[in-house]
């Protein structure tokens, strides 16, 4: 089953109180099954049950069986519930 890796963003405003846009930082990294109707899009819910709307897809190809589904540099943000769901497939 193809999966899409997504970042749940956490927006923060500048700490210098200056004008500007909120900056995105990762809140969590989730996995979702690929949408069966639209190639390259995630299904509506992640494996942990969160809505994928508003999440940002990562250009990461999950490794095969036994490999990690998330990018190594973001391991501290991986969703433990998505991880458990993927390992139980």
Beta strands, then each sheet from edge to edge (+ up, - down):
strand 1: 3-12
strand 2: 23-34
strand 3: 42-46
strand 4: 56-57
sheet 1: 3+ 2- 1+ 4-
end
